[in-house]
Amino acid sequence: MKPDEIERLEHWLTERAGEPVSLGGIRALSGGAIQENWAADIQCGDELIEAVIRCDAPSAVPDSLGRAQEFALLKAAYAAGVTVPGPLWLGDISVLGRDFFIMRRAAGTAAGHRLVKDLSLAPDREALVRQIGREMARIHSIRPPREDLDFLPVPEDHPALVFIRESRDFLDSYHSAFPALEWGLRWLETHLPEQAPLCLVHRDFRTGNYMVNEHGLTAVLDWEFTSWSQPLEDLGWFCARCWRFGQLDEALAAGGVGSRAALLAGYQEVSGQQIDEQALFYWEVFAHVRWAMIAIKQGERHISGNEPSLELALTAHIVPELELHILRMTGLSERS
């Protein structure tokens, strides 16, 4: 962050806090593939606030919500008892030249590749997964209509059908064919589950997007893809093989760190709903198809020349592996 930006931010915060504010310890945080995150120590009068400044990145993903919307979601989740960083101030573009908000900084790590392997980061894995199940249930307790979340469109049809139609439209207009994904979309269509009442769904709740320390989960992060959808979408996304960081043992199906049974037990503790693993299977297939569609679009951002990026280019290379797993899940396995 540039010195003049820090000076403007200090002045802006002083006006809002009603007392002198100074910033120190500013450093860029890793892990923000879509947004920019800066750690900052905010001296506000006699209080020292360990904070994160979350800003728009130079490039944007079309499906990503804006910072004002994400701040509103953070406030709603915080009020519902979800373990999220405390929301502090919503900024405006005149201060930093881009939208931003400030939240409290959570302790621990979110690095998925470390979390699934280093047991010292979260010694009791089943307890952690049960806690994650409880957090998901609290998120899903938020239901439309909500005036504070009126920027989230309410789907007029089954959310899975909306995704299927949008994905087909994209593939029909794309320059390359993906028959395995067309197969996956058809499978999702023909196995469509009964629609449950709509609720708030994080849509990217996975290992890598929550923080833990030795005591358990400390924060659920990255709310920019949240929408009204079906509760099992979050559970299926969390259990998808593509988000286990190489932990392919089914005993670690929940995020690469624990069991599905522990996740579902934690979810039931808060929601009162008993989830059948066979019902969850549909949403695990959905997760793989959805991630494959996202990966194609991420790769296209690089291929188009609009945003040259090795990370985006490499993301597109996971599509064949996802296609193979989708076929195994839906057409080449006993569970089809």
Secondary structure, 3 states (H helix, E strand, C coil): CCHHHHHHHHHHHHHHHCCCEEEEEEEECCCCCCEEEEEEEEEECCEEEEEEEEEECCCCCCCCCCHHHHHHHHHHHHHCCCCCCCEEEECCHHHHCCCEEEEECCCCECCHHHHCCCHHHCCCHHHHHHHHHHHHHHHHCCCCCCHHHCCCCCCCCCHHHHHHHHHHHHHHHCCCCCHHHHHHHHHHHHCCCCCCCCEEECCCCCCCCEEEECCEEEEECCCCCCEEECHHHHHHHHHCHHHCCCCCCHHHCECCCECHHHHHHHHHHHHCCCCCHHHHHHHHHHHHHHHHHHHHHHHHHHHCCCCCCHHHHHHHCCHHHHHHHHHHHHCCCCCC
